[in-house]
Amino acid sequence: MRAVVLSGGLTHDFPATTACLTDLLAEQGVTAEVYTDVDAAFRALPGAALLVVNALRWTMTSPGTPERYRVQAEKEGVRTSPAIHEALTAHLAAGGGLLGIHTASICFDDWPEWGTALGGAWVWGRSNHPPIGPTVTVRVAGEHPLVDGLDEFTIVDEVYGDLALQPDVTGLLTARQPGTDGPAQPLLWAREYGGGRVVYDALGHHPPSYEVPEHREIVRRAIRWVTGR
């Protein structure tokens, strides 16, 4: 079984977190092919059981994008092509799985269908996260094979808030953003879309996130679920 893993981007140690993911894929008998070029990753998608997006690739020019990113847009910005859109549609229609990790919800801001497929998308000027640091308590909020039998756990990770969610999205894990008294934010969901299965895991900012046993188990289960096992 083969997985295409898209990695890379700014402000995160993607080589390290992608290594954590490839180890977990290998545990489940899935061979990871890692790409840092977006077009190359989607060209490799036919025949793969799973697409994993652990990357931060976007135009960097959307309204509300901070100036610190805008000034890098010419060099680092990524725009998607019709070929990429068609590749994802075909992958899902063939029953392929999609696993989005952490910054996957920020990716591909010029492609509305991406957020629709993933189940949620970052909106510059609205979506947010407090600085990483305080320990976060994560609670199980739904019933699903990804979380059945798990208890609440603690983790040091970013808690994304105020994503633009699809109407059918139900958080299977939730947490409050540190230092706020706002509503609990969804950190994990699973859904079917376009003929395939989709999981989004908002955790995974850095390698210590994958050292938490409950999170590791959730990622293992996600790999199995999206690949139909």
N, C-alpha and C positions, 0 to 999 in steps of 0.2 A: 504494500500500500504506500502511495506516494503523496507527500504534501509539498506544496509550493509555499514558501515562507518569504514574504516581503518584509525587509528590515531596513533600518537606516533613517536618518534625519537629524534634526537639531535638538539640543538641550537634554538629551537622554543618552544613556550608555546602551544603545541598541545591540552592539555586538555581545555584551554580557547578558542582557535579558533574552536575546535570541538564542544564546547558548543554553540557557535554562529551558527554553521551550523545546529546542531540538532534543535535549535529553529526555524530556517528558514524552515527546512524540516517539522517540526510540523505545521507551518503556512500553508503549502501546503497539509496537510493531510497525510504526510508520516511519518511512525514510524521508527526511527533510531535505529539500533543495532550497538553499537560501539565495535570495537575490536582493541586491540593493538598487537595481535599476527597475523602475516601475514597468516600463514597456516589456522588458525581458521577462519579468515575473508573469505577466498576463499572457505572454506568448507561450510560456511553458505550461499553462494551466490545463489544456486539453489532456484528458486521461488521468489527471490527479484526483484523488479522493477528497482533498481538503486544500483550501486556501487559508493561510494564516497571515494576518496583517498585524505586524508588530513594528510600526513605522510612523513617522511624522512627515508626510508628504502632502503639501497643499500649495495653492497658488501664492499665498502670503500677501495677497492684495485684496482680500474680501473687506467690505465695509466693517469698520471697528477693529481691524487687525492693528496691533500696536506698531508704532514706528520702528521699533527695534527689529521687527521681522520684515517690514516693508522695504527697508533699505537693503535687505539681502535677497529680495524676490528675484531679481534678474539672474543671480547666480544659483540660488537654492530652490526657487519656486518650481512647482510641478503642475502642469496642466494635463488633463486626461484626453484621450483620443477616442473616436468612435470604436476603434478596434478593441480598446480596453473595455468599453461598455458592453460590446457584443460578447467578449470573452467571459465576463462575469455572468451575463444572462444565460449563455450556453452552459456554463459550469453548473449553475443552480438547476437549470432545466434538466440536466442529466443526473440530478440527484447528488451533486457534489456539496460538500460542506463548506461553511465559512466561519472562521473563528477570528473575531476582532479583539485585539488586546489594547487596553489603555488608550493610547493616542490614536487608535484606528478611527475613533469618532471625530477626530479633527481632520482626517485626511480627505482629499479629493473634494474640496469645497466648490469646485466648478461643475460637479456631477451630482445633482440632487438625488438621483436614483441610488447613489451609494448610501446616503443616510437612510433612505427608505428601506433598502435591503438590510442594512445593519440593524435598524430599529431606532437609531438615535444619532444626532449630529451636534457637534459643538457649534455654537453661535457666538461669534466674536462680539463683544460688547454686552453679552448677557451671561453666557456660560462662564464658569469660574472654578477655581480651587484654591483653598488656603495653602500656604507654604507647607511642604512636607516636614514632619518632625514629630508632632504629638502622636501617641498611640491611639489608634482608632478602634472602637468596638463595632464589629460587623455582626449583624443579626440576620438570621434566616427569616425570610418574609413570604415564602411561597412554598408550594409543593411541586416537586419536579425531581426526576432522577439525578440532576446535578447536585441537589442539596439534601435529598432524603437522608435522614439519620444524622445530619450534622448539627452541632450546637453552635451558638455564637462564639466568635473568636476575636482576638485582638491582632492588629497588624500595623506596621508603620508604612503608610502609603498615602498617595494623594486621593482625595475624595472629590470627584467631579460633580458639579452642581449645575442645575438649570440647563441641561441639554434639551434639544428639541426632539421629543420622543414621538414615535408612532403610536396611534391610538391603542393598539393591541399589546403594547409592551407592559409587562408586569415584572417588577423587580423581585428577583429570587433572593438577593442579598441587598441589604440597605445599611447605610450608616449616616450619621449626622456629620456635617463638616466641623472639624475641630474649631473651637472658639466661637461657635455660633449656636443659636437656639432655634435655627430654622428647621424645616421638615427633613425627614430622612430622605437621602438620595439613593436611587437605584444604582447598584454596582454590578449587577449581573442579570442577564435575561437570556432566554432561549425561545426561539420561534421557528416556524417554517415559512419560507418565502420563495416564490418562483420555482418551486419543485424541489428545493434543497432545505437543509437545516442550518440555522444560524445561531451562533452564541456570541454575545458581547460580554467581555470581562473588563470592567473599568480599572481593576487593580493591575499591578505589574509594572509600576514605575521603575523599580530597581531590583537587583538580584535578591536582596533580603526579603522581598515580598514572596518570592518563590521558595523561601526556606520555611515559611509557615505551613505546617502540615495540612491544615484545612484548605489552604489555597492550592497547594500542590494537588490535593485530591480532587478539588473542583476542576482544575485544568485537565487532569487525567480523565475525569468523567465527561468533560466537554469534548475532548478529542474522540472519545468513544461514541458519544451521542450524535455529534454532527456527521460522523462517518457511518452511522446506522447500526452501531453495534451495542 
